[in-house]
Amino acid sequence: MKHVVTIFGFMLLSFSFHANAALVVDQNQAINNSYMAGFSQNDLAQSFQQTNDNIVGAGIFLRENVGSSDTVTISLYDALPNQAGNLLASASGLGTQGSWFDVFWNPVSVISDTTLFLVFTSAADTLGISGDTLNSYDRGQVYANTNFSSFSAFDYTFRTYSDDEVVVSAVPEPLSVALLGLGLFGIALTRKKKAA
């Protein structure tokens, strides 16, 4: 019974991160003065620089009166995909025109104030993305069209999230799996001894 309690303790510890997460908006380019791009244009991305040392999610504002709803994916890269960028996180969901679409993932450790990229795709390419033509966001820019063409004077209407209570490297995911496996092995060993 002791081993069962230990295993559940480890499981609760790993799940408690999500329950106690203190999400904060890290980057917020909220200006929505233009229909910046349609998903049918392909290779849509926004560069940004996270202030905190982790990122747990991102959002994009879907342009009003363009399409209705569609499955949208936001992916996080350390460089543009056509420049050997590594996929760091990705999540999908149902997006609706005229509203924010946010996704969340397990915390990704990043170096603050370094350039990262959000890449936006959709299933049916019917929606559009709002943006800013005033160039008020100075920590990144828009990319759009084949091969992620650069549009340095524009930004999508987007935001990123961090968790100000997490130390990302404290409990790596493989360690959690190993601890769970070790606990299950302990239970099996205890039951075998009792049977003997």
Long-range contacts (C-beta under 8 A, 24 or more apart in sequence): 3-183, 3-186, 3-187, 3-190, 4-187, 6-183, 6-186, 7-180, 7-183, 7-184, 7-187, 10-176, 10-179, 10-180, 10-183, 11-180, 13-171, 14-171, 14-176, 17-107, 17-166, 17-171, 20-165, 21-56, 21-163, 21-165, 21-166, 22-163, 22-164, 22-165, 23-56, 23-57, 23-104, 23-161, 23-162, 23-163, 24-52, 24-161, 24-162, 24-163, 24-164, 25-159, 25-160, 25-161, 26-50, 26-51, 26-52, 26-55, 26-159, 26-160, 26-161, 26-162, 27-51, 27-139, 27-140, 27-158, 27-159, 27-160, 28-159, 28-160, 29-132, 29-136, 29-137, 29-155, 29-156, 29-157, 29-158, 29-159, 30-157, 30-159, 31-131, 31-132, 31-134, 31-136, 31-137, 31-155, 31-157, 32-61, 32-130, 32-131, 32-132, 32-157, 33-131, 33-132, 33-133, 33-134, 34-130, 34-131, 34-132, 34-133, 34-154, 35-63, 35-66, 35-128, 35-129, 35-130, 35-131, 36-63, 36-128, 36-129, 36-130, 36-131, 36-132, 36-133, 36-142, 36-144, 36-154, 36-156, 36-157, 37-128, 37-129, 37-131, 37-142, 37-144, 37-156, 38-66, 38-125, 38-127, 38-128, 38-129, 39-70, 39-72, 39-120, 39-121, 39-122, 39-125, 39-126, 39-127, 39-128, 39-129, 40-125, 40-126, 41-144, 41-145, 42-144, 42-145, 42-146, 43-82, 43-143, 43-144, 43-145, 43-146, 43-147, 43-148, 43-149, 44-119, 44-120, 44-121, 44-129, 44-143, 44-144, 44-156, 45-77, 45-80, 45-117, 45-118, 45-119, 45-120, 45-142, 45-143, 45-144, 45-148, 46-117, 46-118, 46-120, 46-140, 46-141, 46-142, 46-143, 46-155, 46-156, 46-158, 47-115, 47-116, 47-117, 47-139, 47-140, 47-141, 47-143, 48-115, 48-116, 48-117, 48-118, 48-137, 48-139, 48-140, 48-158, 48-160, 49-112, 49-113, 49-114, 49-115, 49-116, 49-139, 49-140, 50-110, 50-112, 50-113, 50-114, 50-116, 50-160, 50-162, 51-112, 51-113, 51-162, 52-112, 52-162, 52-164, 53-109, 53-110, 53-111, 53-112, 53-162, 53-168, 54-107, 54-108, 54-109, 54-110, 54-162, 54-163, 54-166, 54-168, 55-89, 55-107, 55-108, 55-110, 55-116, 55-160, 55-161, 55-162, 56-104, 56-105, 56-106, 56-107, 56-108, 56-161, 56-162, 56-163, 56-166, 57-91, 57-102, 57-103, 57-104, 57-105, 57-160, 57-161, 58-102, 58-103, 58-118, 58-158, 58-159, 58-160, 58-161, 59-100, 59-101, 59-102, 59-103, 59-158, 59-159, 59-160, 59-161, 60-95, 60-100, 60-101, 60-118, 60-120, 60-129, 60-156, 60-157, 60-158, 61-99, 61-100, 61-101, 61-129, 61-130, 61-156, 61-157, 61-158, 62-95, 62-96, 62-97, 62-98, 62-99, 62-100, 62-101, 62-127, 62-128, 62-129, 62-130, 63-97, 63-98, 63-127, 63-128, 63-129, 63-130, 64-97, 64-98, 64-130, 65-97, 65-98, 66-97, 66-126, 66-127, 66-128, 67-97, 67-126, 67-127, 67-128, 68-96, 68-97, 68-126, 69-94, 69-95, 69-96, 69-97, 69-127, 70-94, 70-95, 70-122, 70-123, 70-124, 70-125, 70-126, 70-127, 71-95, 71-122, 71-123, 71-124, 72-101, 72-120, 72-121, 72-122, 72-123, 72-127, 73-103, 73-120, 73-121, 73-122, 74-101, 74-103, 74-118, 74-119, 74-120, 75-118, 75-119, 75-121, 76-105, 76-108, 76-116, 76-117, 76-118, 76-119, 77-116, 77-117, 77-118, 77-119, 78-116, 78-117, 79-117, 80-117, 80-119, 80-143, 80-148, 81-119, 81-148, 82-147, 82-148, 85-117, 88-116, 95-122, 95-127, 97-127, 97-128, 100-159, 102-159, 102-161, 104-161, 106-173, 107-163, 107-166, 107-168, 108-168, 109-168, 109-169, 115-140, 117-143, 118-158, 118-160, 120-156, 129-156, 129-157, 130-156, 130-157, 131-155, 131-156, 131-157, 132-156, 132-157
